[in-house]
Amino acid sequence: MTVARKQRSGKKKKEKPGDRLKYEIARELGLGEKVDEKGWGGLTAAETGRIGGIITTRKRVQKLKERQKSSAEG
């Protein structure tokens, strides 16, 4: 229903900063085609949770690297 509504309106939602990472992870998990066909609402809770968990892990690692970098400089 969501995909059909998007197709009718012809409007594209504005991309948020985290959307690129979210879609990248979905593709890595083999869910990219499902997201393209059904939209984000077409994913199961488990699939969505897995994507969210990976995003959280990557952000933590990135933050840790930034802290280590700033500690080495200072």
Backbone torsions as a table, in degrees:
resi	resn	phi	psi	omega
1	MET	NA	-42.4	-179.8
2	THR	-65.1	-43.0	-179.2
3	VAL	-63.7	-43.0	179.8
4	ALA	-62.4	-40.0	179.6
5	ARG	-64.0	-40.8	179.0
6	LYS	-63.6	-41.8	-178.3
7	GLN	-65.8	-36.5	179.9
8	ARG	-68.8	-43.4	-175.2
9	SER	-73.1	-29.2	-179.7
10	GLY	76.6	-1.0	-179.7
11	LYS	-90.9	145.8	177.1
12	LYS	-108.1	136.9	178.5
13	LYS	-68.8	147.4	178.1
14	LYS	-69.6	131.4	-177.2
15	GLU	-75.4	130.8	177.9
16	LYS	-90.0	160.3	-177.6
17	PRO	-55.9	-37.8	-177.4
18	GLY	-83.7	-9.5	-176.6
19	ASP	-63.9	-37.3	-178.8
20	ARG	-63.9	-44.7	178.5
21	LEU	-64.7	-42.9	-179.5
22	LYS	-60.7	-45.0	-179.9
23	TYR	-68.9	-37.6	178.4
24	GLU	-59.7	-45.0	179.3
25	ILE	-66.2	-40.9	178.2
26	ALA	-59.4	-41.6	177.7
27	ARG	-64.7	-41.7	178.9
28	GLU	-60.7	-33.9	-179.9
29	LEU	-85.4	0.1	179.9
30	GLY	81.3	21.6	-177.5
31	LEU	-107.8	2.1	-176.9
32	GLY	-59.2	-43.5	-179.6
33	GLU	-66.2	-39.4	179.5
34	LYS	-64.1	-40.2	178.4
35	VAL	-65.9	-40.8	178.7
36	ASP	-62.8	-40.5	-176.8
37	GLU	-77.0	-46.7	-171.6
38	LYS	-108.8	-10.4	-175.8
39	GLY	83.0	176.1	-177.9
40	TRP	-64.0	-29.7	179.5
41	GLY	-69.3	-13.4	179.6
42	GLY	-83.3	-5.4	179.3
43	LEU	-84.2	152.5	175.6
44	THR	-78.4	166.6	178.6
45	ALA	-62.0	-37.8	179.8
46	ALA	-65.3	-41.8	179.2
47	GLU	-65.4	-44.3	178.9
48	THR	-63.5	-42.4	179.0
49	GLY	-63.5	-37.7	179.0
50	ARG	-65.4	-43.3	177.9
51	ILE	-61.5	-46.0	179.4
52	GLY	-61.5	-39.0	178.7
53	GLY	-64.7	-41.3	179.1
54	ILE	-67.2	-40.1	176.8
55	ILE	-59.3	-46.6	-179.5
56	THR	-60.2	-45.3	179.9
57	THR	-61.3	-45.3	-179.0
58	ARG	-64.2	-39.5	179.3
59	LYS	-66.1	-38.7	177.7
60	ARG	-62.7	-44.9	179.8
61	VAL	-62.0	-43.2	179.9
62	GLN	-63.2	-42.9	179.6
63	LYS	-63.8	-41.4	178.5
64	LEU	-62.4	-43.5	178.1
65	LYS	-61.5	-40.9	179.4
66	GLU	-64.5	-40.4	178.6
67	ARG	-64.7	-43.4	180.0
68	GLN	-64.2	-38.6	180.0
69	LYS	-65.6	-44.7	-179.3
70	SER	-69.4	-31.2	177.5
71	SER	-69.0	-38.0	179.9
72	ALA	-69.2	-32.4	-179.1
73	GLU	-78.7	-31.4	-173.0
74	GLY	-97.7	NA	NA
